[in-house]
């Protein structure tokens, strides 16, 4: 079978790569053409476009890069027609992928959406596009099945693929980790500033202010390979580790995390965290009027309560971040509460095997379509 897969960010690259690995278990002749990153490429996908050239965050940023986005859409349509896939698999990234779903439906191509767009947060009108164009929606958050049911669109909850990705990782030896990365023998605080250029510098500017306030700790940045090293440069010489986010978290006492999938990864590894987010002023003002959910972190969304502290926009400053980080490092009550909440979170996300279940659902769909 021929599979065309599109995702537009680092987390999508990870989940899509695990899906590809699962598909190959049942389809030894699987051929992949992908928009993603190194992980999908490592699974044998022909990389058409890298997600670093696709990730535009915020209303203003999208408008400024509209010409590039339109150019990518046009190219993608032509590339799909040339490839003639048996199925188009869309992974989150709704602004781009929902347009491709409409195009593929008109061309009679089978369409699977793996990892739902967050339409429960905003732009709920997108449900009509999904109902009209998507053959199978595979969701990874437990509350999404109930959400779609309210719009009379059946979806399948396959569980969260992070449970597989993280449980299969090898244990990390702390001494070896510190020596390999030339880090001092101190307790670590992980800084996870995200994967988009627009957000990294804004977030890091506040994160960096913590280092002089907690001198007994070593602060380390989890860098993303798709981001230029110069973006992480700082006067305090805070080290950057590329491609070692999970290893860094496992060796950290606490973490300061930009909103996104990383908030969930940090929680599943049991690391106390505070969640931060800054957008451009215009993007924030627009989002504040449109977004319908109470929280921005996946941890709080899944648990439907404020498990981890969220510092958003003007609430993110040196004083508030200092207060929350101090709690994570020194307050036993906070630490014990998070430990128990993280245990309940893991339970709520379902059983392991999400990628394999998703691959199985896709295989069934294709068999049905070919009868």
C-alpha positions as CSV (number, residue, x, y, z in Angstrom):
1,X,0.0,0.0,0.0
2,X,1.0,3.6,-0.6
3,X,0.6,6.0,2.4
4,X,0.9,9.8,2.1
5,X,1.3,11.3,5.6
6,X,1.2,15.0,6.6
7,X,2.2,16.6,9.9
8,X,3.5,20.0,10.7
9,X,5.4,19.9,14.0
10,X,7.9,17.8,16.1
11,X,5.3,16.0,18.2
12,X,3.4,15.0,15.0
13,X,6.7,13.7,13.5
14,X,7.2,11.4,16.6
15,X,3.6,10.1,16.6
16,X,3.5,9.6,12.8
17,X,6.8,7.8,12.9
18,X,5.5,5.4,15.5
19,X,2.4,4.8,13.4
20,X,4.5,4.1,10.4
21,X,6.5,1.5,12.4
22,X,3.2,-0.1,13.4
23,X,1.9,-0.1,9.8
24,X,5.0,-1.9,8.7
25,X,4.2,-4.8,11.1
26,X,1.1,-5.6,9.1
27,X,2.1,-4.3,5.6
28,X,5.6,-5.3,4.7
29,X,5.3,-3.6,1.4
30,X,4.2,-0.2,2.9
31,X,5.5,2.8,0.9
32,X,5.5,6.1,2.6
33,X,5.7,9.7,1.3
34,X,5.7,12.2,4.1
35,X,5.7,15.8,5.3
36,X,7.3,15.6,8.7
37,X,10.8,15.2,10.1
38,X,13.8,13.0,10.8
39,X,11.8,10.4,12.8
40,X,9.4,9.7,9.9
41,X,12.4,9.7,7.5
42,X,14.1,7.1,9.8
43,X,11.0,4.8,9.4
44,X,11.5,4.8,5.6
45,X,9.4,7.7,4.6
46,X,10.4,9.8,1.6
47,X,10.6,13.3,3.2
48,X,8.9,15.8,0.9
49,X,8.9,18.8,3.3
50,X,10.3,19.3,6.8
51,X,8.0,20.6,9.5
52,X,10.4,23.4,10.3
53,X,9.4,25.0,7.1
54,X,5.7,24.6,7.9
55,X,5.2,25.6,11.5
56,X,3.7,29.1,11.7
57,X,2.1,29.8,15.1
58,X,-0.5,32.5,15.8
59,X,-2.8,34.7,13.7
60,X,-0.3,37.4,12.9
61,X,2.5,34.9,12.0
62,X,0.1,33.0,9.6
63,X,-0.8,36.2,7.8
64,X,2.8,37.2,7.4
65,X,3.6,33.8,5.9
66,X,0.4,33.4,3.8
67,X,2.3,33.3,0.5
68,X,4.5,30.4,1.7
69,X,1.5,28.5,3.0
70,X,-0.4,28.9,-0.3
71,X,2.6,27.8,-2.2
72,X,3.0,24.7,0.0
73,X,-0.7,23.8,-0.4
74,X,-0.4,24.0,-4.2
75,X,2.7,21.9,-4.2
76,X,1.2,19.3,-1.9
77,X,-1.9,18.9,-4.1
78,X,0.3,18.2,-7.2
79,X,2.5,15.9,-5.2
80,X,-0.4,13.8,-4.0
81,X,-1.8,13.5,-7.5
82,X,1.6,12.3,-8.8
83,X,2.0,9.8,-6.0
84,X,-1.6,8.4,-6.1
85,X,-1.7,7.1,-2.5
86,X,-4.1,4.4,-1.3
87,X,-4.7,6.5,1.8
88,X,-3.9,10.1,3.0
89,X,-3.1,10.1,6.7
90,X,-3.4,13.6,8.3
91,X,-1.8,14.2,11.7
92,X,-3.2,17.2,13.6
93,X,-2.0,20.4,11.8
94,X,-5.5,21.5,11.0
95,X,-5.0,24.8,9.1
96,X,-3.2,22.9,6.4
97,X,-4.6,19.4,6.7
98,X,-8.3,20.2,6.6
99,X,-7.7,22.0,3.3
100,X,-5.9,18.8,2.0
101,X,-8.8,16.7,3.2
102,X,-11.2,18.6,1.1
103,X,-9.0,18.3,-2.0
104,X,-8.3,14.6,-1.4
105,X,-12.1,13.9,-1.0
106,X,-12.8,15.5,-4.4
107,X,-10.1,13.3,-5.9
108,X,-11.6,10.1,-4.4
109,X,-8.7,9.4,-2.1
110,X,-9.2,7.6,1.2
111,X,-8.7,9.9,4.2
112,X,-7.7,9.0,7.8
113,X,-7.2,11.7,10.4
114,X,-4.9,10.5,13.2
115,X,-4.8,12.9,16.2
116,X,-7.7,15.2,16.0
117,X,-7.3,19.0,15.6
118,X,-8.2,20.7,18.8
119,X,-11.6,21.8,17.5
120,X,-13.0,21.4,21.0
121,X,-10.9,24.4,21.9
122,X,-11.8,26.7,19.0
123,X,-13.1,26.7,15.5
124,X,-15.8,24.1,16.2
125,X,-17.2,24.8,12.8
126,X,-14.4,22.6,11.5
127,X,-16.4,19.6,12.5
128,X,-18.5,20.0,9.3
129,X,-15.4,19.8,7.2
130,X,-14.3,16.7,9.1
131,X,-17.7,15.0,8.8
132,X,-17.8,15.8,5.1
133,X,-14.3,14.7,4.1
134,X,-12.8,12.3,6.6
135,X,-13.4,8.5,6.4
136,X,-11.9,7.7,9.8
137,X,-11.0,9.9,12.7
138,X,-8.7,8.3,15.3
139,X,-8.5,10.3,18.5
140,X,-5.9,10.0,21.3
141,X,-7.6,12.0,24.2
142,X,-10.4,10.3,26.1
143,X,-12.8,13.3,26.1
144,X,-12.6,13.7,22.3
145,X,-14.9,10.7,21.7
146,X,-17.7,12.3,23.7
147,X,-17.1,15.7,22.0
148,X,-17.5,14.2,18.5
149,X,-20.6,12.2,19.6
150,X,-22.4,15.5,20.3
151,X,-22.0,16.3,16.6
152,X,-23.1,12.8,15.6
153,X,-19.7,11.8,14.1
154,X,-18.4,8.4,15.3
155,X,-14.7,8.4,16.1
156,X,-12.4,5.8,17.7
157,X,-10.3,6.4,20.8
158,X,-7.1,4.4,20.3
159,X,-5.2,5.7,23.4
160,X,-2.3,8.1,23.6
161,X,0.8,7.1,21.6
162,X,3.1,8.8,24.2
163,X,2.5,5.8,26.5
164,X,4.2,3.5,24.0
165,X,6.9,5.9,22.9
166,X,8.1,6.6,26.5
167,X,7.7,3.1,28.0
168,X,9.9,1.6,25.4
169,X,12.8,3.9,26.1
170,X,15.9,2.7,27.9
171,X,16.6,3.8,31.5
172,X,19.0,6.6,31.8
173,X,22.1,6.4,34.0
174,X,22.5,9.8,35.7
175,X,26.3,9.7,36.0
176,X,26.7,8.7,32.4
177,X,24.2,11.4,31.3
178,X,26.0,14.2,33.2
179,X,29.5,13.1,32.0
180,X,28.4,12.7,28.4
181,X,26.9,16.2,28.3
182,X,29.6,17.8,30.5
183,X,27.1,18.9,33.1
184,X,28.0,19.7,36.7
185,X,26.9,17.3,39.4
186,X,23.9,19.3,40.5
187,X,20.2,18.8,40.5
188,X,18.8,19.9,37.1
189,X,15.9,22.1,36.0
190,X,14.8,21.4,32.5
191,X,13.8,24.3,30.2
192,X,11.5,23.3,27.4
193,X,10.9,26.4,25.3
194,X,8.9,24.7,22.4
195,X,9.8,24.0,18.8
196,X,8.7,27.1,17.0
197,X,11.1,30.0,16.4
198,X,8.5,32.6,17.2
199,X,7.9,31.3,20.7
200,X,11.3,30.2,21.8
201,X,13.1,33.5,22.3
202,X,10.1,35.1,24.1
203,X,9.8,32.2,26.5
204,X,13.5,31.8,27.1
205,X,13.9,35.4,28.0
206,X,11.7,34.7,31.1
207,X,13.1,31.3,31.8
208,X,16.7,32.5,31.9
209,X,15.8,34.8,34.8
210,X,15.5,31.8,37.0
211,X,19.1,30.7,36.9
212,X,20.5,33.5,39.1
213,X,17.7,32.9,41.6
214,X,18.3,29.2,42.1
215,X,22.1,28.9,42.0
216,X,22.2,25.4,43.6
217,X,20.5,24.0,40.5
218,X,21.8,23.6,37.0
219,X,19.4,24.8,34.3
220,X,19.6,23.0,30.9
221,X,17.7,23.7,27.7
222,X,16.0,20.9,25.7
223,X,16.9,22.0,22.2
224,X,15.1,20.9,19.0
225,X,17.2,19.8,16.1
226,X,15.1,21.6,13.6
227,X,15.9,25.0,15.3
228,X,19.2,26.7,14.7
229,X,21.6,26.5,17.7
230,X,22.0,30.3,17.6
231,X,18.3,30.7,18.7
232,X,19.3,29.3,22.1
233,X,22.4,31.4,22.7
234,X,22.4,33.2,26.0
235,X,24.8,35.3,28.1
236,X,24.6,32.9,31.1
237,X,26.0,30.0,29.0
238,X,23.1,27.8,29.9
239,X,23.8,24.5,28.0
240,X,21.6,23.2,25.3
241,X,21.0,19.5,24.7
242,X,19.6,18.5,21.3
243,X,17.5,15.4,20.8
244,X,17.7,14.5,24.5
245,X,14.5,15.9,25.9
246,X,13.3,12.7,27.6
247,X,16.8,11.9,29.0
248,X,17.0,15.4,30.3
249,X,13.6,15.3,31.9
250,X,14.3,11.9,33.6
251,X,17.4,13.5,35.2
252,X,15.6,16.7,36.3
253,X,14.1,17.7,39.6
254,X,11.6,20.1,37.9
255,X,10.8,21.5,34.5
256,X,9.6,24.8,33.0
257,X,7.6,23.8,29.9
258,X,6.0,25.7,27.0
259,X,2.4,24.6,26.4
260,X,2.1,21.7,24.0
261,X,2.7,17.9,23.9
262,X,5.7,18.4,26.1
263,X,3.5,19.2,29.0
264,X,2.0,15.7,28.8
265,X,5.4,14.1,28.2
266,X,6.8,15.8,31.3
267,X,3.9,14.6,33.4
268,X,4.1,11.0,32.2
269,X,7.7,11.0,33.2
270,X,6.6,12.1,36.7
271,X,8.5,15.5,36.7
272,X,6.9,18.4,38.5
273,X,6.3,21.2,36.0
274,X,5.0,24.7,35.5
275,X,3.5,25.5,32.1
276,X,4.3,28.8,30.3
277,X,3.0,30.4,27.2
278,X,3.5,33.8,25.4
279,X,2.1,34.8,22.0
280,X,2.2,38.1,20.1
281,X,-0.1,40.6,21.7
282,X,-2.5,40.6,18.7
283,X,-2.6,36.8,18.5
284,X,-3.3,36.6,22.2
285,X,-6.1,39.1,22.1
286,X,-7.8,37.2,19.2
287,X,-7.3,33.8,20.8
288,X,-8.7,35.0,24.2
289,X,-11.9,35.8,22.4
290,X,-12.1,32.6,20.4
291,X,-10.8,29.8,22.6
292,X,-13.4,27.9,24.6
293,X,-11.4,25.8,27.0
294,X,-10.4,26.5,30.5
295,X,-6.8,25.4,30.2
296,X,-3.9,25.4,27.7
297,X,-1.9,22.4,28.9
298,X,-2.9,18.9,27.9
299,X,-2.4,17.7,31.5
300,X,-5.1,20.0,32.8
301,X,-7.4,19.4,29.8
302,X,-7.3,15.6,30.2
303,X,-7.8,15.9,33.9
304,X,-10.4,18.7,33.6
305,X,-8.9,20.6,36.5
306,X,-5.8,22.7,37.3
307,X,-3.2,20.0,38.0
308,X,-0.2,22.0,36.9
309,X,0.2,25.7,37.1
310,X,-0.3,27.7,33.9
311,X,1.4,31.1,33.5
312,X,0.0,32.7,30.4
313,X,1.0,36.0,28.7
314,X,1.1,38.9,31.3
315,X,0.9,36.3,34.1
316,X,4.3,35.0,33.0
317,X,7.0,37.1,34.6
318,X,10.0,36.7,36.8
319,X,8.1,36.9,40.1
320,X,5.3,34.5,39.2
321,X,7.7,32.0,37.7
322,X,10.0,32.2,40.7
323,X,7.1,31.5,43.1
324,X,5.9,28.4,41.1
325,X,9.4,27.0,40.6
326,X,10.1,27.3,44.3
327,X,7.0,25.2,45.1
328,X,8.1,22.5,42.6
329,X,11.6,22.3,44.1
330,X,10.9,22.7,47.9
331,X,7.3,22.1,48.7
332,X,6.7,18.5,49.6
333,X,2.9,18.9,49.6
334,X,3.0,20.2,45.9
335,X,5.4,17.4,44.9
336,X,3.2,14.6,46.5
337,X,0.0,16.1,45.0
338,X,1.5,16.1,41.5
339,X,2.8,12.6,41.9
340,X,-0.7,11.3,42.7
341,X,-2.4,13.4,39.9
342,X,0.2,12.1,37.4
343,X,-0.7,8.6,38.4
344,X,-4.4,9.3,37.7
345,X,-3.5,11.0,34.4
346,X,-1.7,7.9,33.1
347,X,-4.7,5.8,34.0
348,X,-7.1,8.1,32.3
349,X,-5.1,8.1,29.0
350,X,-5.9,4.4,28.5
351,X,-3.8,1.3,27.7
352,X,-0.6,1.1,25.8
353,X,-0.6,0.1,22.1
354,X,-2.1,3.2,20.5
355,X,0.0,3.2,17.4
356,X,-0.7,-0.5,16.8
357,X,-4.4,0.0,17.3
358,X,-4.4,3.0,14.9
359,X,-2.5,0.9,12.3
360,X,-5.1,-1.9,12.6
361,X,-8.0,0.5,12.2
362,X,-6.4,1.9,9.0
363,X,-5.9,-1.6,7.6
364,X,-9.5,-2.4,8.2
365,X,-10.7,0.7,6.5
366,X,-8.6,0.1,3.4
367,X,-9.8,-3.5,3.2
368,X,-13.4,-2.3,3.3
369,X,-12.8,0.4,0.7
370,X,-11.3,-2.1,-1.7
371,X,-14.1,-4.6,-1.7
